[in-house]
Amino acid sequence: MSRLIPALAATLAGLSSPAQPDTWAEQKCALFASAWAEVTDPPPPGLSPGFTDETDSFIASGCATGAVCPRSPQDLALADTLTLMAVAEGMAGSFLPYACSD
């Protein structure tokens, strides 16, 4: 997973889109969606289907609803990487969807 951090940093730093999001919430979601797309292309081995489905649903909601529960060690490592990158971009940890009910 340590190789993902430089890749995520480069991706997030190099984001440029013709249509910039209007609000900080939209910007955070766009950054998160771009980082997710980068780290899952190709999908790392060992990610649980629930983790990817829940993340896709969170992004589809505009990053407004849904919880994502990291189940496998690979899920947790990817969630940790995305969390570090999100915080480095100035997002509060409370933005992130990671939570498990059990």
LOVOVEX-516143 format. One record per residue: residue number from 0; residue in one letter; x, z, y of N, C-alpha, C in turn. Coordinates in Angstrom, 2 decimals. Example, Ala and Ser with C-alpha at 12.3 -4.5 7.8 and 13.67 -1.06 7.14 Angstrom:
R    n  res   n_east     n_up  n_north  ca_east    ca_up  ca_north   c_east     c_up  c_north
R    0    A    13.19     7.80    -5.69    12.30     7.80     -4.50    13.20     7.80    -3.30
R    1    S    12.85     7.08    -2.25    13.67     7.14     -1.06    12.90     7.87     0.03
//
This chain:
R    n  res   n_east     n_up  n_north  ca_east    ca_up  ca_north   c_east     c_up  c_north
R    0    M     0.80     0.00    -1.20     0.00     0.00      0.00     0.85     0.00     1.27
R    1    S     2.10     0.47     1.18     2.91     0.53      2.39     3.15    -0.85     2.98
R    2    R     3.11    -1.92     2.16     3.29    -3.26      2.70     2.08    -3.70     3.50
R    3    L     0.94    -3.05     3.29    -0.27    -3.42      4.02    -0.22    -2.97     5.48
R    4    I     0.45    -1.87     5.76     0.48    -1.35      7.13     1.09    -2.35     8.10
R    5    P     2.26    -2.93     7.83     2.77    -3.93      8.77     1.85    -5.15     8.87
R    6    A     1.25    -5.56     7.75     0.35    -6.71      7.79    -0.87    -6.41     8.64
R    7    L    -1.42    -5.21     8.49    -2.58    -4.83      9.30    -2.21    -4.72    10.77
R    8    A    -1.07    -4.16    11.04    -0.64    -4.03     12.43    -0.51    -5.40    13.07
R    9    A     0.09    -6.33    12.36     0.25    -7.68     12.90    -1.10    -8.35    13.09
R   10    T    -2.00    -8.16    12.14    -3.33    -8.76     12.26    -4.08    -8.19    13.45
R   11    L    -4.10    -6.89    13.56    -4.85    -6.25     14.66    -4.22    -6.58    16.01
R   12    A    -2.90    -6.63    16.06    -2.23    -6.93     17.33    -2.44    -8.38    17.73
R   13    G    -2.59    -9.26    16.75    -2.70   -10.68     17.06    -4.12   -11.20    17.16
R   14    L    -5.09   -10.32    17.13    -6.48   -10.78     17.21    -6.75   -11.42    18.56
R   15    S    -7.26   -12.62    18.51    -7.73   -13.26     19.73    -8.90   -14.14    19.32
R   16    S   -10.00   -13.89    19.93   -11.22   -14.59     19.59   -11.82   -15.15    20.85
R   17    P   -12.38   -16.35    20.80   -12.97   -16.93     22.01   -14.11   -16.09    22.56
R   18    A   -14.89   -15.49    21.68   -16.01   -14.66     22.13   -15.64   -13.20    21.92
R   19    Q   -15.20   -12.55    22.96   -14.82   -11.15     22.86   -16.07   -10.27    22.83
R   20    P   -16.08    -9.24    21.96   -17.22    -8.33     21.93   -17.42    -7.65    23.28
R   21    D   -18.67    -7.38    23.61   -19.01    -6.81     24.91   -18.75    -5.31    25.01
R   22    T   -19.04    -4.59    23.96   -18.94    -3.14     24.03   -17.80    -2.64    23.15
R   23    W   -17.39    -1.41    23.41   -16.33    -0.81     22.60   -16.79    -0.70    21.15
R   24    A   -18.06    -0.40    20.91   -18.57    -0.32     19.53   -18.42    -1.68    18.84
R   25    E   -18.74    -2.75    19.54   -18.59    -4.09     18.98   -17.12    -4.43    18.77
R   26    Q   -16.27    -4.02    19.68   -14.84    -4.28     19.54   -14.29    -3.55    18.32
R   27    K   -14.69    -2.28    18.15   -14.23    -1.52     16.99   -14.67    -2.18    15.70
R   28    C   -15.91    -2.63    15.66   -16.43    -3.26     14.45   -15.68    -4.57    14.18
R   29    A   -15.43    -5.34    15.22   -14.69    -6.59     15.05   -13.28    -6.33    14.54
R   30    L   -12.60    -5.32    15.07   -11.27    -4.96     14.60   -11.30    -4.52    13.15
R   31    F   -12.28    -3.67    12.83   -12.40    -3.17     11.46   -12.69    -4.32    10.50
R   32    A   -13.61    -5.21    10.88   -13.96    -6.35     10.02   -12.76    -7.26     9.80
R   33    S   -11.98    -7.50    10.84   -10.79    -8.34     10.71    -9.75    -7.68     9.81
R   34    A    -9.55    -6.40     9.98    -8.59    -5.69      9.13    -9.06    -5.71     7.67
R   35    W   -10.35    -5.48     7.45   -10.90    -5.51      6.09   -10.70    -6.89     5.46
R   36    A   -10.98    -7.93     6.21   -10.81    -9.29      5.70    -9.35    -9.56     5.33
R   37    E    -8.46    -9.09     6.15    -7.03    -9.31      5.92    -6.55    -8.60     4.65
R   38    V    -6.94    -7.35     4.48    -6.42    -6.58      3.33    -7.14    -6.90     2.03
R   39    T    -8.23    -7.63     2.10    -8.94    -7.98      0.86    -8.84    -9.47     0.54
R   40    D    -7.91   -10.17     1.18    -7.69   -11.58      0.89    -6.24   -11.81     0.50
R   41    P    -5.93   -11.83    -0.77    -6.82   -11.68     -1.91    -7.13   -10.20    -2.16
R   42    P    -8.22    -9.94    -2.88    -8.59    -8.54     -3.15    -7.51    -7.82    -3.95
R   43    P    -7.13    -6.64    -3.50    -6.15    -5.88     -4.28    -6.75    -5.47    -5.62
R   44    P    -5.95    -5.42    -6.67    -6.49    -4.99     -7.96    -6.91    -3.53    -7.91
R   45    G    -7.93    -3.20    -8.67    -8.34    -1.81     -8.82    -9.39    -1.32    -7.85
R   46    L    -9.83    -2.16    -6.91   -10.90    -1.73     -6.01   -12.21    -1.70    -6.77
R   47    S   -12.99    -0.65    -6.55   -14.28    -0.57     -7.24   -15.30    -1.45    -6.54
R   48    P   -16.21    -2.06    -7.32   -17.23    -2.92     -6.71   -18.07    -2.17    -5.67
R   49    G   -18.39    -0.91    -5.92   -19.17    -0.13     -4.96   -18.46     0.00    -3.62
R   50    F   -17.16     0.19    -3.66   -16.38     0.34     -2.43   -16.44    -0.93    -1.60
R   51    T   -16.24    -2.07    -2.25   -16.28    -3.33     -1.50   -17.69    -3.65    -1.03
R   52    D   -18.69    -3.42    -1.86   -20.08    -3.68     -1.46   -20.50    -2.79    -0.29
R   53    E   -20.14    -1.51    -0.35   -20.50    -0.58      0.72   -19.79    -0.95     2.02
R   54    T   -18.53    -1.37     1.93   -17.80    -1.77      3.13   -18.42    -3.03     3.73
R   55    D   -18.75    -4.00     2.88   -19.39    -5.21      3.38   -20.73    -4.89     4.05
R   56    S   -21.48    -3.97     3.50   -22.77    -3.56      4.09   -22.56    -2.86     5.43
R   57    F   -21.53    -2.02     5.51   -21.22    -1.33      6.76   -20.91    -2.35     7.85
R   58    I   -20.08    -3.34     7.53   -19.72    -4.37      8.50   -20.94    -5.20     8.88
R   59    A   -21.77    -5.56     7.88   -22.97    -6.36      8.14   -23.95    -5.63     9.06
R   60    S   -23.92    -4.30     9.05   -24.81    -3.52      9.92   -24.27    -3.42    11.35
R   61    G   -23.16    -4.10    11.62   -22.52    -3.96     12.92   -21.73    -2.67    13.00
R   62    C   -21.35    -2.16    11.83   -20.60    -0.90     11.71   -21.41     0.27    12.24
R   63    A   -22.74     0.18    12.07   -23.61     1.21     12.61   -24.18     2.14    11.55
R   64    T   -24.32     1.65    10.34   -24.94     2.47      9.30   -24.21     2.30     7.98
R   65    G   -24.34     3.33     7.16   -23.80     3.26      5.82   -22.58     4.13     5.64
R   66    A   -22.46     4.61     4.42   -21.29     5.40      4.04   -20.56     4.64     2.95
R   67    V   -19.26     4.77     2.95   -18.41     4.11      1.96   -17.64     5.22     1.26
R   68    C   -17.82     5.28    -0.06   -17.14     6.31     -0.85   -15.99     5.70    -1.63
R   69    P   -14.75     6.04    -1.28   -13.61     5.58     -2.08   -13.63     6.27    -3.45
R   70    R   -13.75     5.48    -4.52   -13.88     6.05     -5.85   -12.58     6.00    -6.65
R   71    S   -11.89     4.90    -6.60   -10.66     4.76     -7.38    -9.46     5.12    -6.51
R   72    P    -8.31     5.36    -7.14    -7.10     5.61     -6.34    -6.79     4.44    -5.40
R   73    Q    -7.08     3.21    -5.83    -6.84     2.05     -4.99    -7.81     2.02    -3.80
R   74    D    -9.07     2.43    -4.04   -10.04     2.54     -2.94    -9.52     3.52    -1.89
R   75    L    -9.08     4.68    -2.37    -8.61     5.73     -1.46    -7.38     5.28    -0.69
R   76    A    -6.45     4.60    -1.35    -5.24     4.12     -0.66    -5.62     3.10     0.42
R   77    L    -6.56     2.22     0.12    -6.97     1.22      1.11    -7.72     1.89     2.26
R   78    A    -8.57     2.86     1.95    -9.28     3.60      3.00    -8.29     4.34     3.89
R   79    D    -7.27     4.93     3.30    -6.24     5.62      4.09    -5.53     4.66     5.02
R   80    T    -5.18     3.49     4.51    -4.49     2.48      5.33    -5.37     2.03     6.49
R   81    L    -6.63     1.72     6.19    -7.55     1.29      7.24    -7.79     2.40     8.27
R   82    T    -7.82     3.64     7.81    -7.99     4.76      8.72    -6.81     4.88     9.67
R   83    L    -5.61     4.78     9.15    -4.43     4.85     10.00    -4.42     3.73    11.04
R   84    M    -4.78     2.54    10.62    -4.80     1.41     11.53    -5.89     1.57    12.58
R   85    A    -7.04     2.06    12.17    -8.14     2.25     13.13    -7.77     3.28    14.19
R   86    V    -7.19     4.37    13.77    -6.79     5.40     14.72    -5.69     4.87    15.64
R   87    A    -4.78     4.07    15.10    -3.72     3.48     15.92    -4.28     2.54    16.98
R   88    E    -5.44     1.96    16.71    -6.09     1.07     17.68    -6.96     1.84    18.67
R   89    G    -6.99     3.17    18.56    -7.74     3.99     19.51    -9.14     4.35    19.07
R   90    M    -9.47     4.04    17.85   -10.80     4.40     17.34   -10.78     5.85    16.89
R   91    A   -11.88     6.54    17.12   -12.00     7.90     16.63   -12.25     7.87    15.14
R   92    G   -11.75     8.86    14.45   -11.98     8.94     13.01   -13.45     8.99    12.65
R   93    S   -14.28     9.45    13.57   -15.71     9.52     13.29   -16.36     8.14    13.21
R   94    F   -15.69     7.09    13.70   -16.21     5.73     13.58   -16.23     5.26    12.13
R   95    L   -15.24     5.69    11.38   -15.04     5.17     10.03   -16.15     5.65     9.08
R   96    P   -16.48     4.81     8.09   -17.62     5.09      7.22   -17.29     5.93     5.99
R   97    Y   -16.09     6.43     5.86   -15.68     7.03      4.60   -16.26     8.41     4.42
R   98    A   -17.11     8.52     3.40   -17.75     9.78      3.04   -18.30     9.65     1.62
R   99    C   -18.25    10.74     0.89   -18.82    10.77     -0.46   -19.80    11.92    -0.54
R  100    S   -20.91    11.68    -1.20   -21.93    12.73     -1.29   -21.63    13.73    -2.39
R  101    D   -20.75    13.37    -3.32   -20.46    14.31     -4.42   -19.07    14.86    -4.36
//
